[in-house]
């Protein structure tokens, strides 16, 4: 995704909107890969504040992911808002060098910044629904599809003494 900020760069108080859509490919997070089910739709409003450009954005897409409980694939809708700062290198202060997107020219590629926002918004583990019962630890059956009675009477011998404990508090 490319954005050209030439029309807003020189006019303090100027604002411009962008509406971008792009297909992203598979993205490897190290522990798992993200597959985009739908194109990534990005809406941006770039405001020139004279010191930097303040960016308000919204990202919408759908990811094809695997549930961390039942291991079934499902589509995870993602909709998030974010804020960012963009500044040209000549105007960058020491603080902005650490946090802002540093620009060297008017046309910039923002895919990496969009990926960063998406990854920050992801949950630690994807869960297909709050009611997902996951897999049986004994037989491996998906408890959402078939009930099983495997682990109801099996008590870990290390925790057997706790079964006798009664709380009268």
C-alpha positions as CSV (number, residue, x, y, z in Angstrom):
1,X,0.0,0.0,0.0
2,X,1.4,3.3,-1.0
3,X,0.4,6.7,0.3
4,X,1.5,10.0,-1.2
5,X,1.5,12.9,1.4
6,X,2.6,15.6,-1.0
7,X,-0.7,17.5,-0.9
8,X,-0.8,17.7,2.9
9,X,2.9,18.0,3.6
10,X,3.4,21.8,3.2
11,X,0.1,23.1,4.5
12,X,-0.3,23.2,8.2
13,X,-3.8,22.2,9.3
14,X,-4.4,20.4,6.0
15,X,-6.1,17.0,6.1
16,X,-6.5,14.3,3.5
17,X,-8.3,10.9,3.5
18,X,-7.1,7.6,1.9
19,X,-9.2,4.5,1.2
20,X,-6.9,1.6,0.4
21,X,-7.6,-2.1,-0.3
22,X,-4.9,-4.7,-0.9
23,X,-4.6,-8.5,-0.8
24,X,-2.0,-9.5,1.7
25,X,-0.3,-12.9,1.4
26,X,0.4,-15.5,4.1
27,X,2.2,-13.9,7.1
28,X,4.4,-16.0,9.3
29,X,4.3,-15.1,13.0
30,X,6.9,-17.7,14.0
31,X,4.6,-19.9,16.0
32,X,1.9,-19.9,13.4
33,X,1.0,-18.4,10.0
34,X,-1.8,-15.9,9.4
35,X,-3.8,-16.5,6.2
36,X,-5.9,-13.5,5.0
37,X,-9.4,-14.6,4.0
38,X,-10.3,-11.2,2.7
39,X,-8.4,-8.2,1.3
40,X,-7.1,-5.7,3.9
41,X,-9.2,-2.5,3.8
42,X,-7.5,0.5,5.3
43,X,-9.0,3.9,5.8
44,X,-6.6,6.7,6.8
45,X,-7.0,10.4,7.7
46,X,-3.7,12.3,7.7
47,X,-3.6,15.6,9.5
48,X,-0.7,18.0,9.2
49,X,0.1,19.4,12.6
50,X,3.1,21.4,11.5
51,X,5.5,19.3,13.6
52,X,4.3,15.9,12.3
53,X,1.4,14.3,10.5
54,X,-1.1,12.7,12.8
55,X,-2.7,9.6,11.3
56,X,-6.1,8.1,12.3
57,X,-6.7,4.8,10.7
58,X,-9.1,1.9,10.6
59,X,-8.2,-1.6,9.4
60,X,-10.8,-4.3,8.4
61,X,-10.1,-7.8,7.2
62,X,-10.8,-11.5,7.9
63,X,-8.2,-14.1,8.9
64,X,-8.4,-17.8,8.4
65,X,-7.2,-19.2,11.8
66,X,-7.2,-22.3,14.0
67,X,-9.0,-22.5,17.3
68,X,-6.7,-22.9,20.2
69,X,-9.2,-25.2,22.0
70,X,-10.7,-27.5,19.4
71,X,-8.2,-27.1,16.5
72,X,-11.0,-26.3,14.0
73,X,-10.4,-23.7,11.4
74,X,-12.6,-20.6,11.4
75,X,-12.8,-17.1,10.0
76,X,-11.8,-14.4,12.5
77,X,-13.1,-10.9,11.6
78,X,-10.7,-8.2,12.5
79,X,-11.7,-4.5,12.8
80,X,-9.4,-2.1,14.6
81,X,-8.7,1.6,14.9
82,X,-5.2,3.0,15.4
83,X,-3.2,6.2,15.6
84,X,0.2,6.8,14.2
85,X,2.6,9.7,13.7
86,X,4.5,10.3,10.5
87,X,7.3,12.9,10.3
88,X,9.9,13.9,7.7
89,X,13.5,13.2,8.8
90,X,14.4,16.9,8.7
91,X,11.7,17.7,11.2
92,X,12.1,14.7,13.5
93,X,12.9,15.3,17.1
94,X,14.7,12.7,19.2
95,X,11.4,11.4,20.7
96,X,9.8,11.1,17.2
97,X,12.8,9.2,15.9
98,X,11.8,6.3,18.3
99,X,8.1,6.2,17.8
100,X,7.1,7.8,14.5
101,X,7.3,6.6,10.9
102,X,10.2,8.5,9.5
103,X,9.6,9.8,5.9
104,X,12.3,10.5,3.4
105,X,10.0,11.2,0.4
106,X,6.4,12.0,-0.3
107,X,5.3,8.5,-1.4
108,X,5.6,5.9,1.3
109,X,5.0,2.2,1.6
110,X,2.9,1.5,4.7
111,X,2.4,-2.4,4.5
112,X,4.9,-3.0,7.4
113,X,3.1,-0.4,9.6
114,X,-0.3,-2.0,8.8
115,X,1.1,-5.5,9.6
116,X,2.4,-4.2,12.9
117,X,-1.0,-2.8,13.9
118,X,-2.7,-6.1,12.9
119,X,-0.3,-8.2,15.0
120,X,-0.7,-5.9,18.0
121,X,-4.5,-6.4,17.8
122,X,-4.4,-10.2,17.7
123,X,-5.4,-12.3,20.7
124,X,-2.8,-14.6,22.4
125,X,-4.9,-17.6,21.2
126,X,-7.8,-17.7,18.8
127,X,-11.0,-19.2,20.1
128,X,-13.8,-20.1,17.7
129,X,-16.5,-19.2,20.3
130,X,-16.7,-18.5,24.1
131,X,-18.7,-21.8,24.4
132,X,-16.0,-23.9,22.7
133,X,-15.3,-27.0,24.9
134,X,-12.1,-28.0,23.2
135,X,-10.6,-31.5,22.8
136,X,-10.9,-34.3,25.4
137,X,-7.4,-34.7,26.9
138,X,-7.9,-38.5,27.1
139,X,-9.4,-39.6,23.7
140,X,-8.9,-36.4,21.7
141,X,-12.5,-36.1,20.6
142,X,-13.8,-32.7,19.8
143,X,-16.2,-32.0,22.6
144,X,-18.2,-29.6,20.5
145,X,-19.2,-32.4,18.1
146,X,-19.3,-35.5,20.2
147,X,-19.7,-35.8,24.0
148,X,-17.3,-38.2,25.8
149,X,-17.2,-39.5,29.3
150,X,-13.4,-40.2,29.4
151,X,-12.1,-38.0,32.1
152,X,-14.9,-37.7,34.5
153,X,-13.8,-40.3,37.0
154,X,-10.0,-40.1,36.4
155,X,-8.4,-38.1,39.2
156,X,-4.8,-37.2,39.1
157,X,-3.2,-39.1,42.0
158,X,-1.2,-36.1,43.0
159,X,-4.5,-34.1,43.5
160,X,-6.6,-37.0,45.1
161,X,-6.3,-35.5,48.6
162,X,-8.0,-32.3,47.4
163,X,-11.1,-34.3,46.4
164,X,-11.7,-35.1,50.1
165,X,-11.4,-31.5,51.1
166,X,-14.7,-29.7,51.9
167,X,-15.1,-26.0,52.1
168,X,-17.3,-24.9,55.0
169,X,-16.3,-21.2,54.8
